Amino acid sequence: MSDASYAIGIDLGTTHCALSFVDLDLSEGEEVAQHVLRVPQVTSPGNVEELDLLPSFLYLPKGGELAEDALALPWDARPSFGVGEVARGLGVKTPIRVVASAKSWLCHGGVDRRAPILPPNAPEEVTQVSPLQASILYLEHLRDAWNAKHPDAPLEEQEVVITVPASFDPAARELTAEAAREAGLEDMVLLEEPQAALYSWLQSTDGAWREQVKPGDVILVVDVGGGTTDLSLIAVAEKEGALELHRVAVGDHILLGGDNMDLALAMTVRAKLEKDGKKLDGWQLGALTHGCRAAKEKILADAEIDSVPIVVPSRGSKLVGGSIRTELTREEVTGILVEGFFPKVEASDRPKSRARGALTQLGLPYAQDAGITRHLAAFLAKQVGATEELEGFSLPEGATFLHPTAILFNGGVFNSSLLADRVADVIGAWLEAEGAERARVLDGASLDVAVARGAAYYAYVRRGKGVRIRGGTAQAYYVGVEAAMPAVPGMEPPITAMCVAPFGIEEGTECDPAPQELGLVVGEPVSFRFFGSSVRRDDRVGTMLERWDDDALEELPEIQATLPAEGKTPGDVVPVRLQARVTEVGTLRLEAIPREGGQRWKVELDVRE
């Protein structure tokens, strides 16, 4: 928006949300006037405070549970729900009424993300909301908080960038964009969180980043947040005497983060209680998990704290003696988090998997292996060839993984230097074993707000100012083409994958039409199968793959559609060529261009429940 006064960055996080902004009138070049919005929110019933972070929690009280004005905000006297710190606090006491990790559910392709399914497994009397609706409510709270402080510059009229995990598939990206549009943010764009973290680092150096990195550097961004682990690689190249940053690889979507750590702590404390003869049911374990989360944050934030008391609410007269009191110690926190989630492993180690039970509760598809360092080893090995095409990058002969030269940490988990040091030491040992120098650690700004700050800086950069990271799409995209063959008993027609969008296409770019002519079925229900690859970097539009390794292509959610026949008989096959466009929010739009006639059919790779 040419008349915008601010460039806004929003971190729509799993455990926290944050909003940062750049004053466009006071910024020039790499000198920016940047701030973090202090978000008004209810911190306890009847009490409103301004905090840098808005916890990503939603509390759904029952009628009469709270006083009418208990959740009142400056812009809403009687909201029917609580958002932020009050929701997190009330959730410790009544976990069946609190929505958490909505962002993780938003990217879960195994559920209807528009359906009211949160809190999961809630009893009938508890109102439920969809992951999409919860995301909308968080964005609306940030919008209203901003508008209350900037009535002359409504958020809806500013340049807004919202961050998503780099590993979000097009479906999750489109749902995030839809949540933003529902909150009134029509002209926003999406940015990958690891890139936002690096933008924040760039901005925080006040232009001195060029003195800290050099051509040939490979920066590994390790982003461990509340619900996900995101890994990215950024290469530092030189062009016409100037340094350029290129995003060259993105890891898989790993549901592994602070939520897992909180549960691990809760299970440890529960075992300690059970040794004393105190039994907890599922409801109380939920309350204990919320209590461990708060205790963990206090311990990691203050080196002087040795333990934090935890109170587990009673379930009524069945529990003799009322509430259960216990504590979480620093020794328990550091031991479980360091050794359980960041173990010392070899570069050749890989995430472990186990045989799953045939039946399971409906829930998030968490990673089976909690060892983040093993996921790191697998990622670096998979991307060993990620910089082959870039001039000035080389690996020692026999290298088994891509060698990062610098590490940038992001995510609240790394507020603990103990955890960051462990990751750096593990990667350093891998590098030394292959004759390389240890990777240096880049100093970042506040980890809790780095993503929001980086997103705001990117919104500023999009105006042609500052430093831009080159990257484009993190995958090449393919569409499945069914072979025309006679019916064979017990055999499905084979599928060929045709590339429609190469790796690294910039957002807002339209690809060339594929040279092949295909048959498009119109007028009856059909399914489109899509695939993505983060390792096939050389494929171009029209490349056909008849066979591929499981690690090379990953199937994405299929789309069910009935394309309009409009003058043709249902079931007709129309000769078409396919042309793809990557939108500003990172979704893939596919257009079928017929051999003759002006009609075109469009399919968008988003979520169609």
ZITADA-V265207 format. One record per residue. N is the residue number from 1. SS is DSSP state (H for helix, E for strand, C for the rest). BURIAL is I if it has 16 or more other C-alpha atoms within 10 Angstrom, else O. D_FIRST is the distance of its C-alpha to the first C-alpha in Angstrom with 1 decimal. Layout:
n->N ss->SS burial->BURIAL d_first->D_FIRST
n->N ss->SS burial->BURIAL d_first->D_FIRST
This chain:
n->1 ss->C burial->O d_first->0.0
n->2 ss->C burial->O d_first->3.8
n->3 ss->C burial->O d_first->5.5
n->4 ss->C burial->I d_first->5.4
n->5 ss->C burial->I d_first->9.1
n->6 ss->E burial->I d_first->9.8
n->7 ss->E burial->I d_first->9.7
n->8 ss->E burial->I d_first->11.8
n->9 ss->E burial->I d_first->14.6
n->10 ss->E burial->I d_first->16.9
n->11 ss->E burial->I d_first->20.4
n->12 ss->E burial->I d_first->21.7
n->13 ss->C burial->I d_first->25.2
n->14 ss->C burial->I d_first->28.6
n->15 ss->C burial->I d_first->30.2
n->16 ss->E burial->I d_first->27.5
n->17 ss->E burial->I d_first->23.8
n->18 ss->E burial->I d_first->21.9
n->19 ss->E burial->I d_first->18.5
n->20 ss->E burial->I d_first->17.6
n->21 ss->E burial->I d_first->14.9
n->22 ss->E burial->I d_first->14.2
n->23 ss->E burial->I d_first->14.0
n->24 ss->H burial->I d_first->11.7
n->25 ss->H burial->O d_first->13.9
n->26 ss->H burial->O d_first->17.0
n->27 ss->C burial->O d_first->16.3
n->28 ss->E burial->O d_first->17.3
n->29 ss->C burial->O d_first->18.5
n->30 ss->C burial->I d_first->20.3
n->31 ss->E burial->O d_first->20.8
n->32 ss->C burial->I d_first->18.4
n->33 ss->C burial->O d_first->18.7
n->34 ss->E burial->I d_first->18.6
n->35 ss->E burial->O d_first->20.1
n->36 ss->E burial->I d_first->21.0
n->37 ss->C burial->I d_first->20.7
n->38 ss->C burial->I d_first->24.3
n->39 ss->E burial->I d_first->24.3
n->40 ss->E burial->I d_first->26.7
n->41 ss->E burial->I d_first->29.0
n->42 ss->E burial->I d_first->32.6
n->43 ss->E burial->I d_first->34.7
n->44 ss->E burial->I d_first->38.0
n->45 ss->C burial->I d_first->38.9
n->46 ss->C burial->O d_first->38.3
n->47 ss->E burial->O d_first->36.7
n->48 ss->E burial->I d_first->33.0
n->49 ss->E burial->O d_first->31.8
n->50 ss->E burial->O d_first->28.7
n->51 ss->E burial->I d_first->28.5
n->52 ss->C burial->I d_first->26.2
n->53 ss->C burial->I d_first->26.6
n->54 ss->E burial->I d_first->26.5
n->55 ss->E burial->I d_first->29.3
n->56 ss->C burial->I d_first->28.5
n->57 ss->C burial->I d_first->31.4
n->58 ss->E burial->I d_first->31.8
n->59 ss->E burial->I d_first->35.1
n->60 ss->C burial->I d_first->36.5
n->61 ss->C burial->I d_first->39.4
n->62 ss->C burial->O d_first->42.3
n->63 ss->C burial->O d_first->43.2
n->64 ss->C burial->O d_first->44.9
n->65 ss->C burial->O d_first->44.3
n->66 ss->C burial->O d_first->42.2
n->67 ss->C burial->O d_first->42.4
n->68 ss->C burial->O d_first->40.0
n->69 ss->C burial->O d_first->37.9
n->70 ss->C burial->I d_first->38.2
n->71 ss->C burial->I d_first->34.6
n->72 ss->C burial->I d_first->33.1
n->73 ss->E burial->I d_first->29.7
n->74 ss->C burial->O d_first->28.2
n->75 ss->C burial->O d_first->26.1
n->76 ss->E burial->O d_first->28.7
n->77 ss->C burial->O d_first->32.4
n->78 ss->C burial->O d_first->33.8
n->79 ss->C burial->O d_first->31.9
n->80 ss->C burial->O d_first->34.1
n->81 ss->C burial->I d_first->33.2
n->82 ss->E burial->I d_first->32.5
n->83 ss->E burial->I d_first->29.7
n->84 ss->C burial->I d_first->29.9
n->85 ss->H burial->I d_first->32.8
n->86 ss->H burial->I d_first->35.0
n->87 ss->H burial->I d_first->34.7
n->88 ss->H burial->I d_first->35.8
n->89 ss->H burial->I d_first->38.6
n->90 ss->H burial->I d_first->39.9
n->91 ss->H burial->I d_first->39.6
n->92 ss->H burial->I d_first->42.2
n->93 ss->H burial->I d_first->44.7
n->94 ss->C burial->I d_first->43.7
n->95 ss->H burial->I d_first->42.0
n->96 ss->H burial->I d_first->42.4
n->97 ss->H burial->I d_first->39.8
n->98 ss->E burial->I d_first->37.0
n->99 ss->E burial->I d_first->34.3
n->100 ss->C burial->I d_first->33.6
n->101 ss->C burial->I d_first->32.1
n->102 ss->H burial->I d_first->29.9
n->103 ss->H burial->I d_first->27.7
n->104 ss->H burial->I d_first->30.9
n->105 ss->H burial->I d_first->31.8
n->106 ss->H burial->I d_first->28.4
n->107 ss->C burial->I d_first->29.2
n->108 ss->C burial->I d_first->32.9
n->109 ss->C burial->I d_first->33.5
n->110 ss->C burial->O d_first->37.0
n->111 ss->C burial->I d_first->36.0
n->112 ss->C burial->I d_first->34.1
n->113 ss->C burial->I d_first->30.9
n->114 ss->C burial->I d_first->30.2
n->115 ss->C burial->O d_first->33.7
n->116 ss->C burial->I d_first->34.8
n->117 ss->C burial->I d_first->36.5
n->118 ss->E burial->I d_first->35.7
n->119 ss->C burial->I d_first->37.6
n->120 ss->C burial->I d_first->39.7
n->121 ss->C burial->O d_first->43.3
n->122 ss->C burial->O d_first->42.9
n->123 ss->C burial->O d_first->45.8
n->124 ss->C burial->O d_first->45.5
n->125 ss->C burial->O d_first->45.2
n->126 ss->C burial->I d_first->41.9
n->127 ss->C burial->I d_first->38.7
n->128 ss->C burial->I d_first->36.6
n->129 ss->E burial->I d_first->32.9
n->130 ss->C burial->I d_first->31.2
n->131 ss->H burial->I d_first->29.3
n->132 ss->H burial->I d_first->26.2
n->133 ss->H burial->I d_first->26.8
n->134 ss->H burial->I d_first->27.4
n->135 ss->H burial->I d_first->24.1
n->136 ss->H burial->I d_first->22.4
n->137 ss->H burial->I d_first->24.4
n->138 ss->H burial->I d_first->23.5
n->139 ss->H burial->I d_first->19.7
n->140 ss->H burial->I d_first->20.4
n->141 ss->H burial->I d_first->22.4
n->142 ss->H burial->I d_first->19.7
n->143 ss->H burial->I d_first->17.2
n->144 ss->H burial->I d_first->20.0
n->145 ss->H burial->I d_first->21.0
n->146 ss->H burial->I d_first->17.7
n->147 ss->H burial->I d_first->17.4
n->148 ss->H burial->O d_first->21.0
n->149 ss->H burial->O d_first->20.4
n->150 ss->C burial->O d_first->17.0
n->151 ss->C burial->O d_first->17.5
n->152 ss->C burial->O d_first->15.4
n->153 ss->C burial->O d_first->12.3
n->154 ss->C burial->I d_first->12.6
n->155 ss->H burial->I d_first->11.7
n->156 ss->H burial->I d_first->10.4
n->157 ss->H burial->I d_first->7.4
n->158 ss->C burial->I d_first->6.7
n->159 ss->E burial->I d_first->6.1
n->160 ss->E burial->I d_first->9.6
n->161 ss->E burial->I d_first->12.3
n->162 ss->E burial->I d_first->15.6
n->163 ss->E burial->I d_first->18.8
n->164 ss->E burial->I d_first->21.7
n->165 ss->C burial->I d_first->25.1
n->166 ss->C burial->I d_first->25.3
n->167 ss->C burial->I d_first->28.1
n->168 ss->C burial->I d_first->26.3
n->169 ss->C burial->I d_first->27.1
n->170 ss->H burial->I d_first->24.8
n->171 ss->H burial->I d_first->26.2
n->172 ss->H burial->I d_first->25.3
n->173 ss->H burial->I d_first->21.8
n->174 ss->H burial->I d_first->21.2
n->175 ss->H burial->I d_first->22.8
n->176 ss->H burial->I d_first->20.5
n->177 ss->H burial->I d_first->17.4
n->178 ss->H burial->I d_first->19.3
n->179 ss->H burial->I d_first->20.0
n->180 ss->H burial->I d_first->16.3
n->181 ss->H burial->I d_first->15.7
n->182 ss->H burial->I d_first->18.9
n->183 ss->C burial->I d_first->17.6
n->184 ss->C burial->I d_first->14.7
n->185 ss->C burial->I d_first->12.0
n->186 ss->C burial->O d_first->11.1
n->187 ss->C burial->I d_first->8.2
n->188 ss->C burial->I d_first->9.9
n->189 ss->E burial->I d_first->11.9
n->190 ss->E burial->I d_first->15.5
n->191 ss->E burial->I d_first->17.4
n->192 ss->E burial->I d_first->21.1
n->193 ss->H burial->I d_first->22.8
n->194 ss->H burial->I d_first->25.1
n->195 ss->H burial->I d_first->22.4
n->196 ss->H burial->I d_first->20.6
n->197 ss->H burial->I d_first->24.0
n->198 ss->H burial->I d_first->24.4
n->199 ss->H burial->I d_first->21.0
n->200 ss->H burial->I d_first->22.3
n->201 ss->H burial->I d_first->25.5
n->202 ss->H burial->I d_first->24.0
n->203 ss->H burial->I d_first->22.1
n->204 ss->H burial->I d_first->25.2
n->205 ss->C burial->I d_first->27.4
n->206 ss->C burial->O d_first->25.7
n->207 ss->C burial->O d_first->26.1
n->208 ss->C burial->O d_first->29.6
n->209 ss->H burial->O d_first->28.8
n->210 ss->H burial->O d_first->30.3
n->211 ss->H burial->O d_first->33.5
n->212 ss->H burial->O d_first->33.7
n->213 ss->C burial->I d_first->33.2
n->214 ss->C burial->O d_first->34.5
n->215 ss->C burial->I d_first->34.5
n->216 ss->C burial->I d_first->36.2
n->217 ss->C burial->I d_first->35.1
n->218 ss->E burial->I d_first->34.2
n->219 ss->E burial->I d_first->32.3
n->220 ss->E burial->I d_first->33.1
n->221 ss->E burial->I d_first->30.6
n->222 ss->E burial->I d_first->32.6
n->223 ss->E burial->I d_first->30.5
n->224 ss->E burial->I d_first->32.8
n->225 ss->C burial->I d_first->31.2
n->226 ss->C burial->I d_first->32.6
n->227 ss->C burial->I d_first->32.9
n->228 ss->C burial->I d_first->32.2
n->229 ss->E burial->I d_first->33.1
n->230 ss->E burial->I d_first->30.6
n->231 ss->E burial->I d_first->31.7
n->232 ss->E burial->I d_first->29.9
n->233 ss->E burial->I d_first->30.9
n->234 ss->E burial->I d_first->29.0
n->235 ss->E burial->I d_first->30.8
n->236 ss->E burial->I d_first->30.6
n->237 ss->E burial->I d_first->31.1
n->238 ss->E burial->I d_first->31.5
n->239 ss->E burial->O d_first->30.2
n->240 ss->C burial->O d_first->31.2
n->241 ss->C burial->O d_first->32.3
n->242 ss->E burial->O d_first->29.0
n->243 ss->E burial->O d_first->28.6
n->244 ss->E burial->I d_first->26.4
n->245 ss->E burial->I d_first->25.8
n->246 ss->E burial->I d_first->26.3
n->247 ss->E burial->I d_first->26.3
n->248 ss->E burial->I d_first->29.6
n->249 ss->E burial->I d_first->30.7
n->250 ss->E burial->I d_first->29.9
n->251 ss->C burial->I d_first->32.6
n->252 ss->C burial->I d_first->33.5
n->253 ss->C burial->I d_first->32.3
n->254 ss->E burial->I d_first->34.9
n->255 ss->C burial->I d_first->35.3
n->256 ss->C burial->I d_first->37.0
n->257 ss->C burial->I d_first->36.0
n->258 ss->H burial->I d_first->36.5
n->259 ss->H burial->I d_first->37.5
n->260 ss->H burial->I d_first->40.3
n->261 ss->H burial->I d_first->41.4
n->262 ss->H burial->I d_first->41.6
n->263 ss->H burial->I d_first->43.8
n->264 ss->H burial->I d_first->46.0
n->265 ss->H burial->I d_first->46.6
n->266 ss->H burial->I d_first->47.4
n->267 ss->H burial->I d_first->49.8
n->268 ss->H burial->I d_first->51.6
n->269 ss->H burial->I d_first->51.9
n->270 ss->H burial->I d_first->53.1
n->271 ss->H burial->O d_first->55.8
n->272 ss->H burial->O d_first->56.9
n->273 ss->H burial->I d_first->57.2
n->274 ss->H burial->O d_first->59.1
n->275 ss->H burial->O d_first->61.6
n->276 ss->C burial->O d_first->62.4
n->277 ss->C burial->O d_first->62.9
n->278 ss->C burial->O d_first->59.7
n->279 ss->C burial->O d_first->58.0
n->280 ss->C burial->I d_first->54.4
n->281 ss->C burial->O d_first->53.2
n->282 ss->H burial->O d_first->49.9
n->283 ss->H burial->I d_first->48.3
n->284 ss->H burial->I d_first->49.5
n->285 ss->H burial->I d_first->48.3
n->286 ss->H burial->I d_first->44.8
n->287 ss->H burial->I d_first->45.2
n->288 ss->H burial->I d_first->46.7
n->289 ss->H burial->I d_first->43.7
n->290 ss->H burial->I d_first->41.3
n->291 ss->H burial->I d_first->43.8
n->292 ss->H burial->I d_first->44.0
n->293 ss->H burial->I d_first->40.2
n->294 ss->H burial->I d_first->40.2
n->295 ss->H burial->I d_first->43.4
n->296 ss->H burial->I d_first->42.1
n->297 ss->H burial->I d_first->39.0
n->298 ss->H burial->I d_first->41.3
n->299 ss->H burial->I d_first->43.7
n->300 ss->H burial->I d_first->41.2
n->301 ss->H burial->O d_first->39.4
n->302 ss->C burial->O d_first->42.7
n->303 ss->C burial->O d_first->45.4
n->304 ss->C burial->O d_first->48.0
n->305 ss->C burial->O d_first->47.9
n->306 ss->C burial->O d_first->50.6
n->307 ss->E burial->I d_first->50.2
n->308 ss->E burial->I d_first->48.3
n->309 ss->E burial->O d_first->50.1
n->310 ss->E burial->I d_first->49.0
n->311 ss->E burial->I d_first->50.1
n->312 ss->E burial->I d_first->50.2
n->313 ss->C burial->I d_first->50.5
n->314 ss->C burial->I d_first->53.6
n->315 ss->C burial->O d_first->53.8
n->316 ss->C burial->O d_first->56.3
n->317 ss->C burial->O d_first->60.1
n->318 ss->C burial->O d_first->60.3
n->319 ss->C burial->O d_first->59.3
n->320 ss->C burial->O d_first->62.2
n->321 ss->C burial->O d_first->61.4
n->322 ss->C burial->O d_first->57.9
n->323 ss->C burial->O d_first->54.8
n->324 ss->E burial->I d_first->55.1
n->325 ss->E burial->O d_first->54.4
n->326 ss->E burial->I d_first->53.8
n->327 ss->E burial->I d_first->51.8
n->328 ss->E burial->I d_first->49.6
n->329 ss->E burial->I d_first->50.8
n->330 ss->H burial->I d_first->49.0
n->331 ss->H burial->O d_first->51.5
n->332 ss->H burial->O d_first->50.5
n->333 ss->H burial->I d_first->46.8
n->334 ss->H burial->I d_first->47.1
n->335 ss->H burial->O d_first->49.8
n->336 ss->H burial->I d_first->48.0
n->337 ss->H burial->I d_first->44.6
n->338 ss->H burial->I d_first->45.8
n->339 ss->H burial->O d_first->48.6
n->340 ss->H burial->I d_first->47.3
n->341 ss->H burial->I d_first->43.7
n->342 ss->C burial->I d_first->43.9
n->343 ss->C burial->I d_first->47.5
n->344 ss->C burial->I d_first->48.9
n->345 ss->C burial->I d_first->49.0
n->346 ss->C burial->O d_first->49.7
n->347 ss->C burial->I d_first->47.1
n->348 ss->C burial->O d_first->48.9
n->349 ss->C burial->O d_first->48.5
n->350 ss->C burial->I d_first->46.4
n->351 ss->C burial->I d_first->45.1
n->352 ss->C burial->O d_first->48.1
n->353 ss->C burial->O d_first->48.2
n->354 ss->C burial->O d_first->50.8
n->355 ss->C burial->O d_first->52.2
n->356 ss->C burial->O d_first->50.3
n->357 ss->C burial->O d_first->52.1
n->358 ss->C burial->O d_first->52.2
n->359 ss->C burial->O d_first->50.8
n->360 ss->C burial->O d_first->48.1
n->361 ss->C burial->O d_first->46.2
n->362 ss->C burial->O d_first->42.7
n->363 ss->C burial->O d_first->40.3
n->364 ss->C burial->I d_first->37.8
n->365 ss->C burial->O d_first->38.9
n->366 ss->C burial->O d_first->39.4
n->367 ss->C burial->I d_first->40.5
n->368 ss->C burial->O d_first->44.3
n->369 ss->C burial->I d_first->44.7
n->370 ss->C burial->I d_first->43.4
n->371 ss->C burial->I d_first->44.0
n->372 ss->H burial->I d_first->40.6
n->373 ss->H burial->I d_first->42.4
n->374 ss->H burial->I d_first->43.8
n->375 ss->H burial->I d_first->40.4
n->376 ss->H burial->I d_first->39.4
n->377 ss->H burial->I d_first->42.5
n->378 ss->H burial->I d_first->41.8
n->379 ss->H burial->I d_first->38.2
n->380 ss->H burial->I d_first->39.2
n->381 ss->H burial->I d_first->42.1
n->382 ss->H burial->I d_first->40.1
n->383 ss->C burial->I d_first->37.6
n->384 ss->C burial->I d_first->40.4
n->385 ss->C burial->I d_first->39.3
n->386 ss->C burial->I d_first->35.6
n->387 ss->C burial->I d_first->35.7
n->388 ss->C burial->O d_first->38.4
n->389 ss->C burial->O d_first->36.3
n->390 ss->C burial->O d_first->34.7
n->391 ss->C burial->O d_first->36.7
n->392 ss->C burial->O d_first->38.3
n->393 ss->C burial->I d_first->38.6
n->394 ss->C burial->O d_first->42.0
n->395 ss->C burial->I d_first->43.9
n->396 ss->C burial->O d_first->47.6
n->397 ss->C burial->O d_first->49.9
n->398 ss->C burial->O d_first->50.5
n->399 ss->C burial->O d_first->47.3
n->400 ss->C burial->I d_first->46.8
n->401 ss->C burial->I d_first->43.2
n->402 ss->C burial->I d_first->40.2
n->403 ss->C burial->I d_first->40.7
n->404 ss->C burial->I d_first->37.8
n->405 ss->C burial->I d_first->38.1
n->406 ss->E burial->I d_first->35.8
n->407 ss->E burial->I d_first->34.7
n->408 ss->E burial->I d_first->31.7
n->409 ss->E burial->I d_first->32.2
n->410 ss->E burial->I d_first->29.7
n->411 ss->C burial->I d_first->30.2
n->412 ss->H burial->I d_first->32.1
n->413 ss->H burial->I d_first->35.4
n->414 ss->H burial->I d_first->35.5
n->415 ss->H burial->I d_first->35.5
n->416 ss->C burial->I d_first->39.2
n->417 ss->H burial->O d_first->40.2
n->418 ss->H burial->O d_first->43.2
n->419 ss->H burial->I d_first->41.2
n->420 ss->H burial->I d_first->39.1
n->421 ss->H burial->O d_first->42.3
n->422 ss->H burial->I d_first->44.0
n->423 ss->H burial->I d_first->41.3
n->424 ss->H burial->I d_first->41.4
n->425 ss->H burial->O d_first->45.2
n->426 ss->H burial->I d_first->45.4
n->427 ss->H burial->I d_first->43.1
n->428 ss->H burial->I d_first->45.0
n->429 ss->H burial->I d_first->48.2
n->430 ss->H burial->I d_first->47.0
n->431 ss->H burial->I d_first->46.0
n->432 ss->H burial->O d_first->49.3
n->433 ss->H burial->O d_first->51.2
n->434 ss->C burial->I d_first->49.8
n->435 ss->C burial->O d_first->50.4
n->436 ss->C burial->I d_first->46.8
n->437 ss->C burial->O d_first->45.7
n->438 ss->C burial->I d_first->44.2
n->439 ss->C burial->I d_first->40.4
n->440 ss->E burial->O d_first->39.1
n->441 ss->E burial->I d_first->36.8
n->442 ss->C burial->I d_first->33.5
n->443 ss->C burial->O d_first->33.0
n->444 ss->C burial->I d_first->29.8
n->445 ss->C burial->I d_first->28.2
n->446 ss->C burial->I d_first->28.7
n->447 ss->C burial->I d_first->29.0
n->448 ss->C burial->I d_first->28.0
n->449 ss->C burial->I d_first->24.5
n->450 ss->H burial->I d_first->24.1
n->451 ss->H burial->I d_first->22.0
n->452 ss->H burial->I d_first->19.5
n->453 ss->H burial->I d_first->19.4
n->454 ss->H burial->I d_first->19.1
n->455 ss->H burial->I d_first->16.1
n->456 ss->H burial->I d_first->14.3
n->457 ss->H burial->I d_first->15.4
n->458 ss->H burial->I d_first->14.3
n->459 ss->H burial->I d_first->10.7
n->460 ss->H burial->I d_first->11.3
n->461 ss->H burial->I d_first->13.3
n->462 ss->C burial->O d_first->10.8
n->463 ss->C burial->O d_first->9.5
n->464 ss->C burial->O d_first->13.1
n->465 ss->C burial->I d_first->14.8
n->466 ss->C burial->I d_first->17.7
n->467 ss->C burial->I d_first->19.7
n->468 ss->C burial->I d_first->18.7
n->469 ss->E burial->I d_first->21.2
n->470 ss->E burial->I d_first->22.1
n->471 ss->C burial->I d_first->23.2
n->472 ss->C burial->I d_first->21.9
n->473 ss->C burial->I d_first->23.8
n->474 ss->C burial->I d_first->26.6
n->475 ss->C burial->I d_first->29.0
n->476 ss->E burial->I d_first->30.3
n->477 ss->E burial->I d_first->30.4
n->478 ss->E burial->I d_first->33.4
n->479 ss->E burial->I d_first->34.5
n->480 ss->E burial->I d_first->38.1
n->481 ss->E burial->I d_first->40.3
n->482 ss->E burial->I d_first->43.6
n->483 ss->C burial->O d_first->46.7
n->484 ss->C burial->O d_first->48.8
n->485 ss->C burial->O d_first->52.3
n->486 ss->C burial->O d_first->55.3
n->487 ss->C burial->O d_first->55.6
n->488 ss->E burial->O d_first->57.3
n->489 ss->C burial->O d_first->58.6
n->490 ss->C burial->O d_first->56.7
n->491 ss->E burial->O d_first->54.1
n->492 ss->C burial->O d_first->50.5
n->493 ss->C burial->O d_first->49.1
n->494 ss->C burial->O d_first->47.7
n->495 ss->E burial->I d_first->43.9
n->496 ss->E burial->I d_first->42.4
n->497 ss->E burial->I d_first->38.9
n->498 ss->E burial->I d_first->36.9
n->499 ss->E burial->I d_first->33.9
n->500 ss->E burial->I d_first->30.8
n->501 ss->E burial->I d_first->28.2
n->502 ss->C burial->I d_first->29.5
n->503 ss->C burial->I d_first->28.9
n->504 ss->C burial->I d_first->25.8
n->505 ss->C burial->I d_first->23.6
n->506 ss->C burial->I d_first->20.0
n->507 ss->C burial->I d_first->17.5
n->508 ss->C burial->O d_first->16.1
n->509 ss->E burial->O d_first->19.5
n->510 ss->E burial->I d_first->22.0
n->511 ss->C burial->I d_first->25.6
n->512 ss->C burial->O d_first->28.5
n->513 ss->C burial->I d_first->30.7
n->514 ss->C burial->I d_first->33.7
n->515 ss->C burial->O d_first->36.9
n->516 ss->C burial->O d_first->39.0
n->517 ss->C burial->I d_first->39.6
n->518 ss->E burial->I d_first->39.9
n->519 ss->E burial->I d_first->41.0
n->520 ss->E burial->I d_first->38.6
n->521 ss->E burial->I d_first->40.4
n->522 ss->C burial->I d_first->39.1
n->523 ss->C burial->I d_first->40.2
n->524 ss->C burial->O d_first->41.4
n->525 ss->E burial->O d_first->40.1
n->526 ss->E burial->O d_first->39.3
n->527 ss->E burial->O d_first->37.8
n->528 ss->E burial->O d_first->35.4
n->529 ss->C burial->I d_first->36.2
n->530 ss->E burial->I d_first->33.6
n->531 ss->E burial->I d_first->34.3
n->532 ss->E burial->I d_first->32.5
n->533 ss->E burial->I d_first->33.8
n->534 ss->C burial->I d_first->32.8
n->535 ss->C burial->I d_first->35.8
n->536 ss->C burial->I d_first->36.1
n->537 ss->C burial->I d_first->33.9
n->538 ss->C burial->O d_first->35.8
n->539 ss->C burial->I d_first->35.5
n->540 ss->C burial->I d_first->33.7
n->541 ss->C burial->I d_first->32.7
n->542 ss->C burial->I d_first->36.0
n->543 ss->C burial->I d_first->37.9
n->544 ss->E burial->I d_first->40.4
n->545 ss->E burial->I d_first->41.8
n->546 ss->C burial->O d_first->45.1
n->547 ss->C burial->O d_first->45.8
n->548 ss->C burial->O d_first->43.9
n->549 ss->C burial->O d_first->44.5
n->550 ss->C burial->O d_first->43.2
n->551 ss->C burial->O d_first->41.3
n->552 ss->C burial->O d_first->39.6
n->553 ss->C burial->I d_first->37.8
n->554 ss->E burial->O d_first->36.7
n->555 ss->E burial->O d_first->36.5
n->556 ss->C burial->I d_first->33.3
n->557 ss->C burial->I d_first->33.4
n->558 ss->C burial->I d_first->34.6
n->559 ss->E burial->I d_first->33.1
n->560 ss->E burial->O d_first->35.4
n->561 ss->E burial->O d_first->34.6
n->562 ss->E burial->O d_first->36.4
n->563 ss->C burial->I d_first->34.9
n->564 ss->C burial->O d_first->35.6
n->565 ss->C burial->I d_first->38.7
n->566 ss->C burial->O d_first->38.1
n->567 ss->C burial->O d_first->41.4
n->568 ss->C burial->O d_first->42.7
n->569 ss->C burial->O d_first->45.2
n->570 ss->C burial->I d_first->44.0
n->571 ss->C burial->O d_first->44.6
n->572 ss->C burial->O d_first->44.3
n->573 ss->E burial->O d_first->43.0
n->574 ss->E burial->I d_first->40.6
n->575 ss->E burial->I d_first->40.3
n->576 ss->E burial->I d_first->36.7
n->577 ss->E burial->I d_first->34.7
n->578 ss->E burial->I d_first->31.9
n->579 ss->E burial->I d_first->28.5
n->580 ss->E burial->I d_first->26.0
n->581 ss->E burial->I d_first->22.2
n->582 ss->E burial->I d_first->20.6
n->583 ss->C burial->I d_first->17.3
n->584 ss->C burial->I d_first->14.3
n->585 ss->C burial->I d_first->16.1
n->586 ss->C burial->I d_first->19.4
n->587 ss->C burial->I d_first->21.3
n->588 ss->E burial->I d_first->23.6
n->589 ss->E burial->I d_first->23.8
n->590 ss->E burial->I d_first->27.0
n->591 ss->E burial->I d_first->27.8
n->592 ss->E burial->I d_first->31.5
n->593 ss->E burial->I d_first->32.2
n->594 ss->E burial->I d_first->35.7
n->595 ss->C burial->O d_first->38.3
n->596 ss->C burial->O d_first->38.4
n->597 ss->C burial->O d_first->36.6
n->598 ss->C burial->O d_first->33.0
n->599 ss->C burial->O d_first->32.5
n->600 ss->E burial->O d_first->30.5
n->601 ss->E burial->I d_first->30.4
n->602 ss->E burial->O d_first->27.5
n->603 ss->E burial->I d_first->28.0
n->604 ss->E burial->I d_first->25.4
n->605 ss->E burial->I d_first->26.8
n->606 ss->C burial->I d_first->25.9
n->607 ss->C burial->I d_first->28.2
n->608 ss->C burial->O d_first->30.6
n->609 ss->C burial->O d_first->33.1
